[in-house]
Amino acid sequence: MTKTWLVTGTHTGFGKELATQLAQRDDVNLVATARKLEHLDYLDQYDHGQIKKAKLDVTDHDEVVNAVEAANDRFNGIDVLVNNAGLGYFGTFEESDLDDAKYMFDVNVWGLVDMTRAVLPTMRKQKSGLIINFSSIGGLYSFPTLAFYHGTKYAVEGITESIAKETADLGIKTMLIEPSGFRTDWAGRSSHKTMPSHEDYQQFAEFIENNAEGAHHEPGDPVKAAEIIINQAMNHSNDVPAHLPLGKISSDLAIEKYTKLLQEFKDKRELSLSADRPEEAN
Ligand SMILES: NC(=O)c1ccc[n+]([C@@H]2O[C@H](COP(=O)([O-])OP(=O)(O)OC[C@H]3O[C@@H](n4cnc5c(N)ncnc54)[C@H](OP(=O)(O)O)[C@@H]3O)[C@@H](O)[C@H]2O)c1
């Protein structure tokens, strides 16, 4: 059965790779979106009527509404929404530029929220749909100099898990994508950086520099990531993973964090229970 996918941020990186692979399938209608339509010219070679391009900055509500309307008008529904568009930002918590941090929240969180709220009525009407939200290992595990990026991605995790509980009976599923480093533009042009200026934070300069210099040398392959995501969504749509760490570093850190947290929760169990009123104890 043909499925209609709407993907945000398909100019570069994961979004471009997803769009390129989806455009070559005979069981997909694709709504590819980018801030500039000419950034989607690469799709023309695959287009035989199954591709709709839409100009979409996810921080622009009118463009969000128009993209969703265009998808519904052209393909009469939306089966898979991929909230991929996103930015990074490096800087210590104290020294970060809050305008940069707030803009990142506008894209990574509020853009995703706006897109999802625009698509949900279609999916509720269909009684089916899959929402794929790009989180990050940075939505599960925290590093220095990424406090605000983590803020956006932990927000995406919590929002998505809550949506999943609200829509489970409506035939709508969610999948969180949690990659570690992949060869895209994220660590380079898509992440503003504020180098530490205070001597107390100099030790973190190297971490920021290494991430910038490591851009496009990361272990993760976006081609393989896109194959995995499409395969999960097309072949296992009734049983998609709610969380999908991608890359060894992501898997290792997620397991490390949650194993440690589980042990901490168990170690503190008596203390935790002691906070309830005595009559609630059982
Ligand atoms: N690569 C990694 O290592 C990694 C790891 C974990 C999570 N992620 C997440 O993966 C997602 C995709 O990033 P990527 O790695 O593929 O990086 P990327 O190559 O930089 O791609 C990001 C895409 O988002 C688009 N975008 C940025 N702001 C936008 C806006 N306001 N409206 C619409 N589109 C916008 C960009 O469009 P322009 O070309 O117009 O700027 C670009 O096409 C992000 O959510 C990112 O946080 C990446």
The ligand as a MOL file (V3000), in Angstrom:
LIG
                    3D

  0  0  0     0  0            999 V3000
M  V30 BEGIN CTAB
M  V30 COUNTS 48 52 0 0 0
M  V30 BEGIN ATOM
M  V30 1 N 24.1100 14.5700 12.6640 0
M  V30 2 C 24.1530 14.2040 13.9030 0
M  V30 3 O 25.2020 13.8180 14.4130 0
M  V30 4 C 22.8980 14.2220 14.7230 0
M  V30 5 C 22.8790 13.4910 15.9160 0
M  V30 6 C 21.7120 13.4800 16.6690 0
M  V30 7 C 20.5870 14.1540 16.2230 0
M  V30 8 N 20.6290 14.8560 15.0510 0 CHG=1
M  V30 9 C 19.4060 15.5460 14.6370 0
M  V30 10 O 19.1140 15.1940 13.2880 0
M  V30 11 C 18.2590 16.1730 12.7180 0
M  V30 12 C 18.7290 16.5100 11.3200 0
M  V30 13 O 19.9860 17.1280 11.3690 0
M  V30 14 P 21.1820 16.6690 10.4440 0
M  V30 15 O 22.1410 15.9270 11.2960 0
M  V30 16 O 20.7020 16.0330 9.2110 0 CHG=-1
M  V30 17 O 21.8840 18.0890 10.1490 0
M  V30 18 P 21.8820 19.0340 8.8770 0
M  V30 19 O 22.5590 18.3710 7.7270 0
M  V30 20 O 22.4350 20.3140 9.3570 0
M  V30 21 O 20.3490 19.1890 8.4850 0
M  V30 22 C 19.4790 19.9760 9.2250 0
M  V30 23 C 18.3280 20.3710 8.3260 0
M  V30 24 O 17.3850 21.1330 9.1050 0
M  V30 25 C 16.9990 22.2420 8.3190 0
M  V30 26 N 16.5140 23.3660 9.1280 0
M  V30 27 C 17.1930 24.1210 10.0200 0
M  V30 28 N 16.4010 25.0790 10.5160 0
M  V30 29 C 15.1890 24.9360 9.9010 0
M  V30 30 C 13.9500 25.6110 9.9650 0
M  V30 31 N 13.7690 26.6790 10.7650 0
M  V30 32 N 12.9180 25.1540 9.2120 0
M  V30 33 C 13.0820 24.0990 8.3930 0
M  V30 34 N 14.2280 23.4310 8.2640 0
M  V30 35 C 15.2660 23.8420 9.0130 0
M  V30 36 C 18.2470 22.6410 7.5590 0
M  V30 37 O 17.8690 23.4610 6.4760 0
M  V30 38 P 18.8830 24.5530 5.8390 0
M  V30 39 O 19.7180 23.7630 4.8950 0
M  V30 40 O 17.9760 25.5480 5.1880 0
M  V30 41 O 19.6850 25.1350 6.9640 0
M  V30 42 C 18.7900 21.2740 7.1610 0
M  V30 43 O 18.2010 20.8190 5.9760 0
M  V30 44 C 18.2940 17.3560 13.6880 0
M  V30 45 O 17.0900 17.3850 14.4260 0
M  V30 46 C 19.4700 17.0560 14.5870 0
M  V30 47 O 19.3460 17.6360 15.8620 0
M  V30 48 C 21.7580 14.9120 14.3100 0
M  V30 END ATOM
M  V30 BEGIN BOND
M  V30 1 1 1 2
M  V30 2 2 2 3
M  V30 3 1 2 4
M  V30 4 1 4 5
M  V30 5 2 4 48
M  V30 6 2 5 6
M  V30 7 1 6 7
M  V30 8 2 7 8
M  V30 9 1 8 9
M  V30 10 1 8 48
M  V30 11 1 9 10
M  V30 12 1 9 46
M  V30 13 1 10 11
M  V30 14 1 11 12
M  V30 15 1 11 44
M  V30 16 1 12 13
M  V30 17 1 13 14
M  V30 18 2 14 15
M  V30 19 1 14 16
M  V30 20 1 14 17
M  V30 21 1 17 18
M  V30 22 2 18 19
M  V30 23 1 18 20
M  V30 24 1 18 21
M  V30 25 1 21 22
M  V30 26 1 22 23
M  V30 27 1 23 24
M  V30 28 1 23 42
M  V30 29 1 24 25
M  V30 30 1 25 26
M  V30 31 1 25 36
M  V30 32 1 26 27
M  V30 33 1 26 35
M  V30 34 2 27 28
M  V30 35 1 28 29
M  V30 36 1 29 30
M  V30 37 2 29 35
M  V30 38 1 30 31
M  V30 39 2 30 32
M  V30 40 1 32 33
M  V30 41 2 33 34
M  V30 42 1 34 35
M  V30 43 1 36 37
M  V30 44 1 36 42
M  V30 45 1 37 38
M  V30 46 2 38 39
M  V30 47 1 38 40
M  V30 48 1 38 41
M  V30 49 1 42 43
M  V30 50 1 44 45
M  V30 51 1 44 46
M  V30 52 1 46 47
M  V30 END BOND
M  V30 END CTAB
M  END
